Amino acid sequence: MLRLRSALREFFPAALEAFDDLSAADTLELLGRAPDPDRAARLSAVQLAAALRRAKRRNVEARAGELQAVLRAPALRQPAAVQKAYAAVVTSQVRLIAALNTEIEALAEVVAEHFGRHRDAEIYLSQPGLGTVLSARILAEFGDDRQRFTDAKGRKNYAGTSPITRASGTRRTVLARYARNRRLADALHQWAFCSLKGSPGARAYYQTLRSRGTGHQAAPRQLSNRLVGILHGCLKTGTVYNEHIAWSHHTQTAA
């Protein structure tokens, strides 16, 4: 996607304005059919609308009109030979992304099938913001040995979400853990942002952190630290997520 974006920026910036998601089915179909500005300008409203319908988009007619206006807007062009070369690059990248999308969907089905058989699948999937693939990633990195982490602190330390406190005399410094499992850290970072949509408690906690001046990187890390603790409690007791219980302490503190 980055290579495709880079190529379009060099000779077809209107495509970047028209298509916000370069991996979307309608984007790939239209770029595959019209990989340069000249051919894109010749796309009819009917062709644009048909691609949008196949991708199950909403407000198809209005969106098709917007796309046509952007793609037909006057713009500077690269020389014909250069444009042709870049169009070949776009065509090849579109085919690669389309093939990868197909393989990713197939792999996701395999992950879902096997993850669903795990004894802790229901607990993981009950957590706000966790879908099948992200749950499987986090389970794989934590492992499923229930005796591996004696308490929530141990799990948080392994995850790298808990801070490190250093004290010397009257000076006390709190630092983030940088020696950590980076694959797990990446998955937890995604979880933190996804949880904001599915959990009022997580969103309120995040907004409280931000209102206190916590930075853009630190706030999700602190939120994921809390989420890891909640997950540990659910796994320890063998219970699914409960919004009220998970955030009751913070609600009472705020009150």
Buried (B, 14 or more C-beta within 10 A) or exposed (E): EEEBEEBBEEBBEBBBBBBEEBBBBBBBBBBBBBBBBBBBBEBEEEBBBBBBEEBEBEEBEEBBBEBBEBBBEEBEEBEEEEBBEBBEBBBBBBEEBBEEBEEEEEEBEEBBEEBEEBEBBBBBBBBBBBBBBBBBBBBBBBEEEEEEBEEBEEBBBBBBBBBEEEEEEEEEEEEBBEEBBEEBBEBBBBBBBBBBEBBEBBBBBBEBBEEEEBEEEBBBBBBBBBBBBBBBBBBBEEEEBEEEEBBEEBBEEEE
